[in-house]
Amino acid sequence: MKLLIGQLPNLVLPMNKYLVTVEFEWNEEAMQIIPEHREYINGLIDEQVIEHYAVSMEIQTVWITINAKSKAEVKKIISKSPFNKFWKFNIHELIIWDGQNYRLPVVQLN
């Protein structure tokens, strides 16, 4: 008997990792909602939904790595940000995301 994933009642699907690239417009209105936006982003970081959040004011771009089940879920998460009306974004699923933070510490013999 062949079962499809959606037929398994208690199966937890693994999260995928996505890179969201955001271009934004900076103005006085955007400046006023920084505290509300930071509270939203900090909550997602605390819940391990967002792994990395980087902002460049020089090119008015944000890069966010998000753990989610689908692009649609990522779009829903991003769209809830108070900054959403200032953002134009692209979502790309990642297959590899590697770096020093994902490695075991180097063993140093004394």
N, C-alpha and C positions, 0 to 999 in steps of 0.2 A: 504494500500500500504506500503510495507516494503522498506525503503531506506537504502542503505549502506553508511557508512561514506564518502567514496570517491565520492558519488553522491551529497553531499551537497556542493554547490559552495562556500559559505563564512564561512564554519565551521573552527574554529581555534582549532586544536588538542592540547590537553595539552602536555606539555613537560614531558618527563620521566627523572628520575635522574639516572646517571650511575657513578660507581666507576671504574676508570682506574688505574690499578697498573702497573707501568713501571719499568723495570730493565734497567739500562744503563751502558755503559762503559765510564769511565772518562779518557781523554787523552788531549794532547796539542791542538789538532784540535777542540775538544769539547769546551775547554776553550775559544777559539777565537770567538765562535759564541754565547756566553752568551748574549751580548747586543741585538742582533737580536732576540734571543729566548725570552728574557724577554719582549721585545716590543710586540711580538706576544701574549704571555701569558697575559700581562697586558691589552691588547686590549680586549681579551676574558673575562677577569675579569670585565672590565668596561662595557662590553655588557651583563653581567650577564649570559654568557654561562658557564664560570667556576665559581663555588662557592668557592671551596677550592683547594689550591695547596700547597703540602707539600713535601719537599725533605730531604732525609737522605743520607748524603755522606758516613756515616759509612757502610751502606749496599747497597749503590748505587741504591736506590729505590725512586720513585716518586709516590705519591697518588694524584689523581685529581678527584674531583666530578664535573660532567658536566651535564648540562641540554640540552637535545636533544630529537628528535622525535624517533630515532632508534639507534641501535648499529652501523649500517652502517654510519649514520651521525656522530657519535662519532669518528669512525675510520677515516673518512674524515677530521674532525677537527684536530685530533691528528697527522695525517700524514702530515699536512701542517707545522708543527713545523720544524724549522731548525735543531733541535736535532733528528728528526725522524730516521736518518740513524744510530744513536747510541742506539736506543730504541728497546726493545722487550716488548710488552704490552698485557695485558688481560683486557677485558671490561666486567663488570657485571652490570646488571640492579638492582637497589635498590628498595625495597618496603618500607623500613623505613629508614629515616635518621633524627635523633633527637639529640638535644643538647640544651645547655643553650641559644644559639643565636636564637633558634626557639620558645622560650617561651616569654610570656608577662612578663614585669618587675614585681617584687614583690611589692605590695603596702605596704608602711610603714606609719602608722598613726603617726602624730606628737603629 
